[in-house]
Amino acid sequence: MPPSSLSTHGHLIRISQVFQEQTAGIFSRLGISKTSALGQEYHWAKDFTAESIADQTASIFMRWHIPVHHAWPCNPQKMEGFIERAAQAMLKKFGGLDVQTILVGQLSSGSASGYYKHLASNLRGRVLQLFPEVAARGLDAESQDPGKSTLFCLVGREGLYCGVQSPRAANGFYPGGTKFIAQGDENTISRAGAKIAEALHYLRLHRSAPPEGSHWLELGASPGGMTSELLNRDYRVTAVDRAPLDARLRHERQLLFVQCDVAEFQPPAAARYDALLCDLNGEAADSMQQVIRLAPSLKSGGLVVFTLKMPGIATVHGALTLVDEVCSAASQAGLRVVAQTHLSYNRHEFTVFLEKV
């Protein structure tokens, strides 16, 4: 049975907490009027399908989403035999469907209680017993094909919500989005290391990351959190910033640090970088101009990971106007947008992935 044969009851959409005050404007741009809040960041958009998006650019605010093919509004903690009843209902609804794996997560990922985390794990275990062909493949979130269909399920005190979607279309390998990556211990240079780690994990939805040994040009590197993460992945890094890097990076053999203003940096004439990382503070349009200026030093097909920051912009219209302005400038300079999203380590900003054409 193909996924297209399933009846759809709207979409389950995740909007990051940082944008919760703009949800009305986001939904208006998406053409959504009937919603129910679920968990901390989720919304059941009952009058929405992927084909009905009124403004495609506004989809950048949808951190993760699936069609709702099965919904059971209830309170699992007060439901006797919830796991067995839920598993049997999923078998009845999705039995015979060709999916690569079945993944179950919790609606409120930040909940202090571990109840729903354990419930999600136990429910997945029982469901896989009822889907032996899926269980035999042994696929987890990390081993999925981003373009093949997965049965995603989320469970919380608001009930159970399931839908079939490819990880790429859902915008994440895990139920709810990207993989949580710990920031490290007290010896971690900065939280930015987890930020680039999450970005490279997300990138796998669309293309492979540069192989080990690739040469990155990093703009706005200080204090070196992202630099450290790239070095730990066996990349070579040319890091540029007018502020110094953390002293712990001083003797890294794979690192060349150039202490100057990014606007004054000139790469050697023969330099050709495999990837460029830009996490500059300040206006996004100005930062993109530096990327465009240095793009001739990127190899063909070279990757750009760009943090699109929005200081002072508090409206959906303002954010989308800026995204369009920055991405249009990049496109005109021969940089193709591969993907754009809001990650868990992003604040009031987006991460944009581009390739040199």
N, C-alpha and C positions, 0 to 999 in steps of 0.2 A: 504494500500500500504506500503510495507516494505521499509526502507531507502536504502536497497541494490539495489532497482530498479532505483534509481536516477543516472543520468549521472554526472560524476565528471570532473571538469575543473581545475585540480591541487589542491593546498592547500594554505590556508591563514596561514602564519606562523609569530609568534611574536618572535623577538630576542631582548632581553633587550638592552637598550642604551649602557650599559657598554661594550658590546661585538660587537658594530657596526663596529669597525675597523677590526674585524675578520670574518665578514659575508662571504667574498669570501672563506675563508678556511673552514668555517662551511658548506656552501652549497656544496663545493667540497666533504667533508666527507659524506654528506647526499645524494650525487648523483644528485644534482640540478644544472642546467645550465641556465634555462630560468626563470628569475624573473623580477618583477616590484615592485618598492618600493611604499608602500602605508602608508601615515601617518608618524609618527615619528619612529615606531619600527616594522611596519608590512611589509610583503613581500608576493606577490602573486607568488608562485612557480608553474609555469604552466606545468612543466614536472615532477611533483612529486605526488606520492601517498604513503599512509602509508606503503603499502606492498613493495614499491620500495626503501626503505631506504638502502643505500649502507653500512652505518656503524651505527648500532643501538646505539652504545655508544654516538655518536654525537647528538642523540636526546635530551640529557640533556640540550643543548643550546636552544631547542625550548620551550620557556616559555609557549606558548599556540598555538594551531593550530586546524583548522577544514578543512574538504574537502570543496571546493568551488562548491556547487551545483547550485548556482544562482549568477550571477554577472551582475551589471548594472553600468559600468563606466560612470560617469556623474558628474556635479556640482549641487548638490541639491539646493543651494542658487539661482541658475539661472534657475531652472526648475519649471515652473508653475504647481501647483497641484502635487508636488512630492510625498507627503505622500499618497494620494489616488492612484496614479499610481503605486507606489512601493507596496502598500498593495494588490492591485488587481493582480499584477504580482506574488506576493508571494502566493496568494490564488490559482492562476492557476498552479504554480509550485509545491506547497506543500499541496494543498487541499486533504483531505483524508488520509494524512500521519499520522501514529500513533506516536506522540511525547508527552512527558510529559508536556512541556511548551514551550513558545517562548520568547526568551530574545533578546533585542536589545541594543547595546552599541555604543560608538563612537570610530572611528579609532585613533584619537589623544586625548588620555585621559588627557594629560597635557595641552590642549589648554586653553588659558586665556579666550577666548570667550565661553559663555554658549550656543551658537547657536546649536551646534550639540548634546549637552547633552539634550536639550529640544526637538530637532528633534527626537532623538532616543526614548525618552519617549513617544512623541506623536505618532510616528510610531507604537510602540508596542501597544499602546492603540487602534489604528485603526485596526491593524492586529488581535488582540484578538476579536474584534467585528465580524470579518469575520471567526474566528475559535471558535465558541461558545462552542464546547466540550472541547477544551483546556482551554478556559477562565473559564469554570465551575469548573475545578479542583482547581483553585485559587493558583497554585504553583508559588512561586518566586524563585530566585536563591538559597536562603538558604534552602528551603524545598524540593529540588530535590533529587531524587534517583541518586547517582553518576554513577550507571551502566545503566541507561535508557536513551533513545535518547531524545535530546533537539534540537530545531531549534534555532541556534545561528545566529545573524545578527550583522554586524558592518557597520556603516554609517559615512561618512566623506566627505570632499571636493573632494575626489577621487571617490565617488560613494557608492553603496550598495553591500555588499558581504555577502552571506548567506550559511550555511551548517548545516547538521544534524550530530550530534556527541554526544556521552555521555559525561558528565562532566569529568569522569575519563579519557577517551581517549583524550579529548581536553586539559586536564591538568588544569582545573579550573572550578569553579561553575559559574563564571561570564563571560560575553563576554569580551575576552581579558585576562582572567586569574584569579588571586586571588582578594579577597576583599581588598579595600583600608582601612587601619586601621590608624586612626590619632595617632600621637605620643604623644598627650596629651598637657598640658599647661606648663607654666614655672616651675611648681612643679614636673614635671616628672623627674625621676632620670636619665634616658638616653633613646635614641631611640631604644635600644635593647629590651625594653618591647614590642614595636609594632612588632619587628622582631619575637619574640617567639609567639606572638598572631597570626600573619599571618601564621607562621609555623603550629600551631595547627589547624587553620582553613583549611589550605591546606590538612592536614593529614586526614581529614574527607573523602577525595576522596578515601582513601585506607583502613582505619580502624578507630575505635573510639579512642578518646583520653583517657588517664587514668581517671577514675572517681574521683570525689571530695574526698579529704582525702588521695589520693595516695601520696607516699613519693618519692620525686625527689632528686637525687644527681646531683648537678650543679658544673661543673668544669670551673674555670675561671670566677667567679661570679662578681667581682668588676667592676663597682661601685654598681651594684645591680638592673639594669633596668629589666633584665629578672627575677631575684629573686622576685622583687615586683609584676610583672605580674603573676607569679606562685602563690604567696601568695594570690593575689586578686581573684584567681580562687579556693581558699580553698584547696590548696595543702600544704603538709608539705615539707620543703626544707632543705636539708643539703648542704650548700654552701661552696665551698673551693676556696680560693685565697690567695696569699701572700700579696696582697694589701687590705686595709680595705674596708668595705661596707659603703655606705652612712649612715650617722648618723640617718636618718629618719627610718631606718630598725632596730634600736638598740633594740626596745622593742617588736618586733614581736614574739608572742608566738609559732607560727608554724615554726620558723626559728632556725636552729642551724648553726652558722658560725664557720668554722675552718680556722684560719688564718695561712696558711703555703703554701709552694710550692706544687702544685698538685702532683708532682713526689714523694713527701715525705708522702702524705696522705695515711693512712691505715684505712679503715673502721672497726668498731667493728666486731668481729668474727661472731656475730649473726645477723648483719645487712643484710636486704634484701630490696632492693629498687625496686619500681615499674617502675621507669623511670630514665634515665640519660641524662643530657643536657651538651653538650660540646661546648663552644664557645671560646676556648683557642686561643690566638694569637700565631703566629709562624708557624712552618712547619706542614702541615696536617698529614704527616706520623708519626711525633712524638706525635701529639695530639691523633691520633688513637691508638697508643701504650698505652697511658694512659687509654683510654677507654677499650681496651682489657684487660689490667692489672686489672681493676676494675670490669669487666663484671661478674666474679663469684659471686659478691654481688648483681647482678640483679636477680629478680625472672624470672622463665620460662615465655616466652612471653613478658618480659619487653621491654619497648620502649627505643630507643636511638635516640636523635635528635642531629645531628652532623653538625657543620659548617665547611665545607671543604674549607679552605682558601688557596690561591694560590699566596703568595708573590713572586714577581719577575718572574712569568710565564706569558708570553705575546703571546704565540702561541696556536692554537687549539690543535696541537699535544701534546704540553707540558701539557696542561690542562687535556686532555683525558688520557694521560699516568699516570698522578697523580691520577685521579679518579679511574682508573683501579687498580693501586697499593694499594690505601687505601682501596677500597672496597674488593679486593681480600684478604688482610690481615684480614679484619673484618670477611669475610666469613669463612676463615680457623679457626678462633677463635670461630665459632658458632654464629655469628651475621648475620642474613639474611637481605639483602637490601630489604626494602619495597618500597621505592620510592626515587628519587633524582631529584632536580629541582633548578631553579634559581627563587627566589622570589623578589618582588618589593623592599624589604628592604635589600636584599643581595647587596653587592658591587661586588668586583672581587672575588667571592666565590660562592659555591653552598651549599644547605642544603640537607643533606642525612638523611633518616629515616631508622632505622634498628630495628629488633626484635631479642631477644635472643631465640634461637632455644631450 
